[in-house]
Every structure is written in structure tokens, then in C-alpha cells.
Amino acid sequence: MRQNQDQMSSLLSALSGHRPERLPVWFMRQAGRSLPEYRAIREGTTILEACLMPELAAEITLQPVRRHKVDAAIFFSDIMTPLVLAGVEVEIHSGVGPVIDKPVRTAADVDRIVRHSLIETSAITEAVRIVTAELGDATPLIGFAGAPFTLAAYLVEGRGSRDHLAARAMMHADPQAWHRLLEWAADLSGQFLDVQVAAGARVVQLFDSWAGALTRADYVEYVAPHSARVLAAVEGKVPRIHFGTGTRHLLPDMAACGVEAMGIDYRTPLDEAADLLPGLPLQGNIDPALLAAGWPALAAHARDVVDRGRAAPAHVVNLGHGVPPTTDPGVLTDLVALLHEL
């Protein structure tokens, strides 16, 4: 944010509301998953272990930038990493996702969990420094954190959930305990973002994977103030992007939490999102399913996304969710090349 316009990367230029000569593109979950070099280097480690091994986390962050020539790196981490750093017991089970053995369901559970704090973050600092040293000024690193509701949803449910019934019940059954839990989660995520920014990240993205399960009224009352608290932790330091899935009905309220750009999932066309968010740069929103639909369908869809993105002041091209692990890496490389030509 401190750079002059002519010195900015294409991503930073777009996030400042200007249209660079070349469309910036990066992919959520680009750091690994579909890459054979990722699978090779990750062998013998869990994802949470890999996130806290600086050299390994840095190498995984850099792999897709080298291969695909994307315009930004996204820091290799996990929504659960701040919880692990705070001493909360969490595991990621294959085919299941994060699992918390002691779910947070009562006021006493909240008392127990909020005693944890983020103290030792040197692994994150070192990994970010390794990455930014290799990237230099041309390619920014994007910092990463999970939003308070998504963290709380895992903590309350104990694992991933389709409808988050326990979390939604708790916010109404005991609003005081709920707000204490989310305030703690917000401080954790805010500190986690700030550590990354202090070490060299030049953009941040706050992921609210499960906010789409909420009504607008519940989001505004029980969630939005806490997401705003996270984003305020890096206000004025770097551009901030906010992203959630299934959140068309929440987009203006998510933007009001304090952002420089909004990520749009694949369900909402970008021209319609631009009407909902006038004056705000948008990010998105190629349907990940099209990556496996053959090149003619993918190329036509990508062109349509770019055309619709012209309704916004600026457009960062991305998927409308993460890269599926079965994706052919060559398809992503070809897609980046096409988008840069457009």
C-alpha cells in the first residue's frame, strides 16, 4: 500500500482499484494439493506438521508460483494452524478434515478455551521470510487466516458439518458465551495475520468457509463484529480480501467488515456481485469443476468470467473456491497463460 502505482505488482494495483495492463491471477489452495512435487515433499508429514516446518512450508508456498507463473503466492497454512499454535488439541483426519476431541458447547467450555493464547509464532515468521526473500518485489505473498465463525464452527461442532446446527444453536442459546468465543477467535486470527504481515506478507485474505450457512440477521449480529475485529488488526498495513462460500446474501455485510476487495465464489456472477458491491475490486470466480471439463469449456468460461469482471473497478482472477486435488497441473498453467493474454 506504500508503493507508487508504477512500482506495484499487478495484484496490488488491482487491489488498489486500478486496472493493470495484465490481469492478475492466483488460485486458492494453489500451494500444493494437485502438484506431484507437493505430494513428494509432504510425504511422511501431516499437514499441520508441514505448516509449522519453516523450510517445508516455504517450499510448498513457492512451488505453484514457479510452475504456474501466477501473480501471487498464498502462504501455505491451514485454518487450524493458529489453534495449534495456541495449544488447542486438534487433528486433521484424512477424508474428514479437522477434528477437535473436546468440542466447545457450554460457557464452561468457553472459559477453558479462551485461556489459550498465541505465543510462539517463530515458525510462521521464518517461513514468510524465506518465501518473501525468494519472491522479491515482483510477486507479493498473501497472508492467510480463518474467520472467527469458521474457527468457532469447527470448535463447537468438533469437526466439519454441513449445516452447523450446534454452532447456530449456541449463538442463540448463550449469546454471551458465543461472543466471548468469537472475540477470542478473532484475536487469534488477527494476531496470526499480523505476524505474517510483520514478516513480509503484502496482502491478506480472511476465509469464512462456513458463513454461507447463516441467515443475514445472524451474520450481522453474531459474526460480523468479530470478522471486523480480525480485519482491523491489519488495517492500513496491507490490502485485505474477504472470502466466503455461498455468501451472496451476505456480500455487502462482509465487505462492511473492512476490506479493499471481496472474493466471490463460483455461484454468483461477477457482474451481479459488482452491482451488490459498487466501487469495490472483486476477486474470482472460475468454477473449479470446469478445470476437469476440457479446455474448450474452461476457456469459454474463463473468458466469460473476465468479461463479467469488467463491471468492477478492478478484477483479480481466481477460482470461486479451491483447486481440487485431482486437477491436472498443466490445465492450471495453461489457464494462467490464457488469462494473462486476456
Secondary structure, DSSP 8 states (H G I E B T S, - for coil): --S-GGGS-HHHHHHTT---SS--B--TT-SSSS-HHHHHHHTTS-HHHHHT-HHHHHHHHHHHHHHH--S-EE----TTHHHHHTT---EEETTTEEE-SS---SHHHHHHHTT------HHHHHHHHHHHHHHTTTS-EEEEEE-HHHHHHHHHHSB--SS-HHHHHHHHH-HHHHHHHHHHHHHHHHHHHHHHHHHT--EEEEEETTGGGS-HHHHHHHTHHHHHHHHHTTTTTS-EEEEESS-GGGHHHHHTTT-SEEE--TTS-HHHHHHHSTT--EEEEE-GGGGGS-HHHHHHHHHHHHHHHTTSS-EEEEESS---TT--HHHHHHHHHHHHH-
